[in-house]
Amino acid sequence: MTESFEGEYMKGTHDYELDERNQNILIDINAEHFRRSEAKISVFDSGFILGDGVWEGLRLENNTVLFLESHLNRLFEGMKTLDIPTDFTADELTVRIYKLLAVNGMNDGVHIRLMVSRGVKATPYQDPRVTITPPTVVIIPEYKQVLPETIEKGLRLYTVYVRRGYPDVQDPALNTHSKLNCITACIQATKAGADEALMLDPHGFVATCNSTHFFIVRHGEIWTSTGDYCLDGITRAKVLEMSTKLGLKVRQKNFTLTDVYNAEEAFVTGTFAGLVPVTEVDGRSIGDEYHYPMIKQLQAQYRKTVEAYIDGPGSNHSRV
C-alpha cells in the first residue's frame, strides 16, 4: 500500500499531509536498517499471526523524542505483563531510536511507531513456548504533520456499541497489537460519517475514543473518565498534571452521554495531534463553534510543557 493511498482515506486526529520523503526512509528491524520497500518480517512472527505484542507511538520535535521515558516505561510494563522476554534495555532502545533518526536525517515533525512482538514461532500456534527467536523490534519513523484544519475544525464523534471491556477479559490499559475492539469501533464510527468513535465502559459510562482520550468541560470543570477502562495515556496524564498546575478543577470520574451532550467544551488528546477540539457528538453540537477558552488555554500550556521537556529532561537523551 502506498502512502498516497493511505492519505486519501485518513480521517480524524491522525490525518496528515503526504510527504514524499517517506518513500525513502530507513526502518529498523532488530537493529538492522532496511529501506521501506525492503522492510519485512516473517509470516511466522507472533505479531502477524496473533497480534501478540505491544507498541508505542512517539513524536519527534526539535531533535527530541517527547516524553520518551514515559513511553518506554509503558512499553516495558506491557512486555512484562505479557511475559515477553527482552534481550535489550530501555537505554539500548533509546540509542537505537536516535541512531535511526540520525541516519534518516530526521530532526523534527516525525511520528515514530515502535513495535515489539514476542518473536518468530516454529509453527502458527498461540502457545508462547513455540517461539524460537528473541522479540521482534520494529521502529518506523515517518515525516507527519497534523493538518491545520484538524485543529481548526475539530472532530465529530459517534458513540458506538463496542465497549471497553473488563481487565480480566483484555486489559484496556495494555497497548497491545490486538486492537480489534478499537478497529471495530472505528469502522462503526466511519460508517456513521464520524471522525472517531466514542466508547463506553461496561457500565455505560464514557470511557475513551478508539484512538485518543476524551475530555469534556462541564460546569467549568475538566472531566475525563476514571481511567479504569482506557489506556494510561501519556498526553492524557500531561493534561491532568498541567490542569492542576493552572489551578483548574479537574476530575477523573464517571459521567454519561447526557453530560457529554451538554458540555461547554470537549476535546481529545493523543501523542500525534496533542489536544484537538470535539465539535459534535452523535449529531449534537458541543459548545459554541470555534469558541473554546478552556481548550485554547490547555493547548497553549501543552506547548509550554513540550518546550520545557525539550529544554530540560529531553535535552539529556543520547544522540548518535
C-alpha positions as CSV (number, residue, x, y, z in Angstrom):
1,M,0.0,0.0,0.0
2,T,1.5,3.4,-1.0
3,E,1.4,6.5,1.2
4,S,-0.9,8.3,-1.3
5,F,-3.5,5.5,-1.0
6,E,-3.4,5.8,2.8
7,G,-3.6,9.6,2.7
8,E,-6.9,9.6,0.7
9,Y,-8.6,7.7,3.5
10,M,-7.1,9.0,6.7
11,K,-9.5,10.9,8.9
12,G,-9.6,12.1,12.4
13,T,-6.7,13.1,14.6
14,H,-4.2,11.1,12.6
15,D,-4.9,12.8,9.3
16,Y,-1.7,14.2,7.8
17,E,-0.1,15.8,4.8
18,L,1.6,13.5,2.4
19,D,5.4,13.7,2.4
20,E,7.4,12.2,-0.4
21,R,10.4,11.8,1.8
22,N,8.6,8.9,3.5
23,Q,9.2,6.8,0.4
24,N,12.9,6.6,1.1
25,I,13.0,6.2,4.8
26,L,15.1,3.6,6.6
27,I,13.3,1.3,9.0
28,D,14.9,-0.5,12.0
29,I,14.1,-4.2,12.3
30,N,16.0,-5.9,15.1
31,A,18.8,-3.2,14.9
32,E,19.3,-3.5,11.2
33,H,18.2,-0.8,8.8
34,F,16.1,-1.5,5.7
35,R,14.5,0.7,3.0
36,R,10.8,1.0,3.2
37,S,10.2,-1.3,0.2
38,E,12.5,-4.0,1.7
39,A,11.4,-3.8,5.4
40,K,9.7,-7.2,6.1
41,I,9.2,-9.6,8.9
42,S,8.5,-13.4,8.9
43,V,5.0,-14.7,8.3
44,F,5.6,-16.8,11.4
45,D,6.1,-13.7,13.6
46,S,3.9,-13.6,16.7
47,G,2.7,-10.1,15.9
48,F,1.5,-11.1,12.5
49,I,0.0,-14.5,13.5
50,L,-1.7,-13.5,16.7
51,G,-1.3,-9.7,17.4
52,D,1.0,-10.8,20.2
53,G,3.0,-7.7,21.1
54,V,3.0,-4.1,22.3
55,W,3.7,-0.8,20.7
56,E,4.1,2.9,21.3
57,G,3.5,6.0,19.1
58,L,6.3,8.6,19.6
59,R,6.7,12.2,18.5
60,L,10.0,13.9,17.4
61,E,10.2,17.7,17.9
62,N,13.4,19.7,17.7
63,N,15.7,16.6,17.8
64,T,13.8,15.3,20.9
65,V,11.5,12.3,21.2
66,L,8.9,13.7,23.5
67,F,8.3,12.1,26.9
68,L,10.4,9.1,25.8
69,E,10.9,7.8,29.3
70,S,7.2,7.6,30.0
71,H,6.6,5.8,26.7
72,L,9.3,3.3,27.3
73,N,8.1,2.6,30.8
74,R,4.7,1.8,29.5
75,L,6.2,-0.4,26.7
76,F,8.3,-2.4,29.2
77,E,5.5,-2.8,31.6
78,G,3.4,-4.2,28.8
79,M,6.1,-6.7,27.9
80,K,6.4,-7.8,31.5
81,T,2.7,-8.2,31.8
82,L,2.6,-10.3,28.6
83,D,5.7,-12.2,29.8
84,I,7.7,-11.2,26.7
85,P,11.4,-11.8,27.5
86,T,13.6,-8.9,26.5
87,D,17.2,-9.0,25.2
88,F,17.5,-5.2,25.3
89,T,17.2,-2.4,27.8
90,A,15.3,0.9,27.7
91,D,18.7,2.7,27.3
92,E,19.7,0.5,24.4
93,L,16.3,1.0,22.7
94,T,16.7,4.8,23.2
95,V,20.1,4.7,21.4
96,R,18.6,2.6,18.5
97,I,15.8,5.1,18.1
98,Y,18.1,8.1,17.9
99,K,20.5,6.3,15.7
100,L,17.7,5.5,13.2
101,L,16.6,9.2,13.3
102,A,20.2,10.3,12.6
103,V,20.7,8.0,9.6
104,N,17.4,9.3,8.2
105,G,18.5,12.9,8.8
106,M,15.3,13.5,10.8
107,N,15.1,16.2,13.4
108,D,11.5,17.5,13.6
109,G,8.0,16.8,12.5
110,V,8.4,13.0,12.8
111,H,6.0,10.3,14.1
112,I,7.5,7.1,15.2
113,R,5.8,3.7,15.6
114,L,7.8,1.4,17.9
115,M,6.6,-2.2,17.9
116,V,7.7,-5.2,19.8
117,S,6.3,-8.7,19.2
118,R,7.1,-11.9,21.1
119,G,9.2,-13.1,18.2
120,V,9.1,-15.8,15.4
121,K,7.3,-19.1,16.0
122,A,8.2,-22.5,14.9
123,T,4.6,-23.1,13.8
124,P,1.4,-21.0,13.7
125,Y,0.2,-21.6,17.2
126,Q,-0.7,-19.4,20.1
127,D,1.4,-21.1,22.8
128,P,4.4,-18.7,23.6
129,R,6.6,-21.8,24.1
130,V,6.8,-22.4,20.4
131,T,8.5,-19.0,19.9
132,I,12.0,-19.7,18.7
133,T,13.6,-16.2,18.5
134,P,14.1,-13.2,20.7
135,P,11.4,-10.5,20.4
136,T,11.0,-8.7,17.1
137,V,11.5,-5.0,17.4
138,V,10.4,-2.7,14.6
139,I,10.9,1.1,14.5
140,I,9.2,3.1,11.8
141,P,9.8,6.9,11.6
142,E,7.8,9.0,9.2
143,Y,7.5,12.6,8.4
144,K,4.0,13.5,9.6
145,Q,2.5,16.9,10.3
146,V,-1.0,17.4,11.7
147,L,-3.3,19.0,9.2
148,P,-4.1,22.6,10.4
149,E,-7.8,22.0,9.7
150,T,-7.9,19.2,12.1
151,I,-7.1,21.6,15.0
152,E,-9.3,24.4,13.5
153,K,-12.4,22.4,12.6
154,G,-12.2,19.8,15.3
155,L,-13.7,16.3,15.3
156,R,-17.1,14.7,15.1
157,L,-17.6,11.7,17.3
158,Y,-20.1,8.9,17.3
159,T,-20.9,6.7,20.2
160,V,-20.5,3.0,19.2
161,Y,-21.9,-0.2,20.6
162,V,-18.4,-1.7,21.1
163,R,-17.5,-1.3,24.8
164,R,-14.1,-1.0,26.5
165,G,-14.0,-4.3,28.4
166,Y,-13.1,-5.6,31.8
167,P,-9.4,-6.1,32.5
168,D,-9.9,-9.9,33.2
169,V,-11.0,-10.2,29.5
170,Q,-8.5,-7.9,27.8
171,D,-6.9,-5.3,30.0
172,P,-7.6,-1.9,28.3
173,A,-4.5,-0.5,30.0
174,L,-2.3,-2.6,27.7
175,N,-1.2,-1.0,24.5
176,T,-1.1,-4.3,22.6
177,H,-1.2,-5.2,18.9
178,S,-4.6,-6.8,19.5
179,K,-6.8,-3.8,18.7
180,L,-9.8,-5.4,17.2
181,N,-12.3,-3.8,19.5
182,C,-10.9,-0.3,18.6
183,I,-10.9,-1.2,14.9
184,T,-14.5,-2.4,15.1
185,A,-15.4,0.8,16.9
186,C,-13.6,2.9,14.2
187,I,-15.4,1.1,11.4
188,Q,-18.8,1.8,13.0
189,A,-18.0,5.4,13.6
190,T,-16.8,5.7,10.0
191,K,-20.0,4.1,8.6
192,A,-21.9,6.7,10.7
193,G,-20.0,9.5,9.0
194,A,-18.0,10.5,12.1
195,D,-14.2,11.0,12.5
196,E,-13.7,8.8,15.5
197,A,-15.6,6.5,17.9
198,L,-16.6,7.4,21.4
199,M,-16.6,4.2,23.5
200,L,-18.4,3.5,26.8
201,D,-17.3,1.2,29.6
202,P,-19.3,-1.9,30.6
203,H,-21.5,0.2,32.9
204,G,-22.5,2.7,30.3
205,F,-20.2,5.5,31.4
206,V,-18.0,7.3,28.9
207,A,-14.5,5.6,28.7
208,T,-12.4,6.8,25.8
209,C,-12.2,7.1,22.0
210,N,-10.9,4.4,19.7
211,S,-7.5,6.0,19.2
212,T,-7.5,9.0,21.6
213,H,-8.5,10.0,25.1
214,F,-11.7,12.0,25.7
215,F,-12.3,15.1,27.9
216,I,-15.2,17.4,28.5
217,V,-15.6,20.8,30.2
218,R,-18.7,20.6,32.4
219,H,-19.8,23.4,34.8
220,G,-16.4,25.0,34.4
221,E,-14.5,21.8,35.4
222,I,-12.5,19.4,33.3
223,W,-13.8,15.9,33.3
224,T,-12.3,12.7,32.0
225,S,-13.1,9.1,32.7
226,T,-11.8,7.3,35.8
227,G,-9.2,5.6,33.7
228,D,-10.3,2.2,34.7
229,Y,-11.2,1.3,31.1
230,C,-8.7,3.1,29.0
231,L,-5.0,3.2,28.2
232,D,-2.8,5.1,30.6
233,G,-2.3,7.9,28.0
234,I,0.9,9.9,28.2
235,T,-0.7,13.1,26.8
236,R,-3.8,12.4,29.0
237,A,-1.5,12.4,32.0
238,K,0.1,15.7,30.9
239,V,-3.3,17.3,30.7
240,L,-4.3,16.2,34.2
241,E,-0.9,17.4,35.5
242,M,-0.9,20.8,33.9
243,S,-4.6,21.5,34.6
244,T,-3.8,21.1,38.3
245,K,-0.8,23.4,38.0
246,L,-3.0,26.0,36.3
247,G,-5.4,25.9,39.2
248,L,-8.2,24.4,37.1
249,K,-10.6,21.9,38.6
250,V,-10.0,18.5,37.0
251,R,-11.9,15.3,37.8
252,Q,-11.4,11.7,36.8
253,K,-14.9,10.4,37.3
254,N,-17.9,8.5,35.9
255,F,-20.1,10.6,33.6
256,T,-22.7,9.8,31.0
257,L,-23.7,10.9,27.5
258,T,-26.1,13.4,29.0
259,D,-23.0,15.2,30.4
260,V,-21.3,15.0,27.1
261,Y,-24.2,16.4,25.0
262,N,-24.5,19.3,27.5
263,A,-20.8,20.0,27.9
264,E,-19.4,23.5,27.4
265,E,-16.4,22.1,25.5
266,A,-15.0,18.7,24.6
267,F,-11.6,17.6,23.3
268,V,-9.4,14.6,22.7
269,T,-5.7,14.0,23.4
270,G,-3.0,12.0,21.8
271,T,0.7,11.9,21.0
272,F,0.3,12.8,17.4
273,A,-2.0,15.9,17.5
274,G,-1.9,16.9,21.1
275,L,-5.2,18.5,22.1
276,V,-8.0,18.6,19.4
277,P,-11.4,20.1,19.9
278,V,-14.6,18.0,19.5
279,T,-17.4,19.9,17.9
280,E,-20.0,17.3,17.6
281,V,-21.1,14.0,19.4
282,D,-23.9,11.9,18.0
283,G,-25.2,14.8,15.9
284,R,-25.2,17.2,18.9
285,S,-23.1,20.3,18.7
286,I,-20.8,20.8,21.6
287,G,-20.3,24.4,22.9
288,D,-20.0,27.5,20.8
289,E,-18.5,27.0,17.4
290,Y,-14.7,27.8,17.4
291,H,-15.0,29.4,20.9
292,Y,-13.0,27.1,23.2
293,P,-11.5,29.2,26.0
294,M,-10.5,26.2,28.1
295,I,-9.1,24.2,25.2
296,K,-7.1,27.1,24.0
297,Q,-5.6,27.6,27.4
298,L,-4.7,24.0,27.7
299,Q,-3.3,23.9,24.1
300,A,-1.0,26.8,25.0
301,Q,0.1,25.2,28.2
302,Y,0.8,21.9,26.5
303,R,3.1,23.7,24.1
304,K,4.9,25.1,27.1
305,T,5.1,21.6,28.6
306,V,6.6,20.3,25.4
307,E,9.2,23.1,25.2
308,A,10.1,22.7,28.8
309,Y,10.7,19.0,28.2
310,I,12.9,19.7,25.2
311,D,14.9,22.2,27.1
312,G,15.1,20.1,30.2
313,P,14.9,16.3,30.5
314,G,14.7,15.7,26.8
315,S,18.0,17.6,26.2
316,N,19.9,14.9,28.1
317,H,18.9,12.0,25.8
318,S,21.6,10.1,23.9
319,R,22.2,11.4,20.4
320,V,24.0,9.2,17.9
